Amino acid sequence: MKEIRSFRGITAERLIEALKEVPVDTKICIEILGDNFPAKQVKECTYYDWDNGKKAAEHRGILIG
């Protein structure tokens, strides 16, 4: 399995590639991390590129927060 040491700036493609190697019945071990686990939700989001204070491009993504 590919090891991901930091999620800062990770692309969905890289995360998906790592998750493809994990058996589909694998449970995510957030219970042992409790309240110290930084990710509480995953949801779709829209973000924008800005150019001189104006929206230049719109992108769809996921927000892990």
C-alpha positions in Angstrom: 0.0 0.0 0.0 1.2 3.5 -0.8 1.9 5.5 2.4 0.6 9.0 2.6 2.4 11.0 5.3 0.6 14.3 4.8 -2.8 15.2 3.5 -1.9 18.8 3.0 -2.3 19.6 -0.7 -3.1 16.0 -1.7 -5.0 15.6 -4.9 -8.1 13.4 -5.1 -6.3 11.3 -7.8 -3.4 10.5 -5.3 -5.9 9.6 -2.5 -8.0 7.4 -4.8 -4.9 5.6 -6.1 -3.9 4.8 -2.5 -7.4 3.7 -1.5 -7.6 1.4 -4.6 -5.0 -0.8 -2.9 -7.0 -1.2 0.3 -9.5 -4.1 0.4 -13.1 -2.8 0.1 -14.2 -4.2 3.5 -11.4 -2.4 5.4 -12.8 -0.2 8.2 -11.4 3.3 8.7 -9.8 3.4 12.2 -11.1 6.8 13.4 -12.5 5.3 16.6 -9.0 4.9 18.1 -8.1 8.5 17.1 -11.2 10.0 18.8 -11.5 13.7 18.9 -7.9 14.2 17.9 -8.7 13.1 14.3 -8.8 16.3 12.3 -11.3 15.1 9.5 -14.9 15.1 10.7 -16.7 15.2 7.3 -16.2 14.8 3.6 -18.4 16.8 1.3 -18.5 18.3 -2.2 -17.4 21.9 -2.6 -16.9 24.6 -5.3 -13.7 26.7 -5.3 -12.5 29.4 -7.5 -9.3 30.7 -9.1 -9.0 34.4 -8.8 -7.3 36.9 -11.1 -7.1 40.5 -9.9 -10.0 40.2 -7.6 -12.3 38.5 -10.2 -13.3 34.9 -10.4 -11.3 33.4 -13.2 -12.4 29.7 -13.1 -14.7 27.5 -11.1 -13.7 24.1 -9.9 -15.6 21.2 -8.2 -13.9 19.3 -5.5 -14.2 17.6 -2.1 -13.7 19.3 1.2 -12.3 17.1 4.0 -12.7 19.0 7.2 
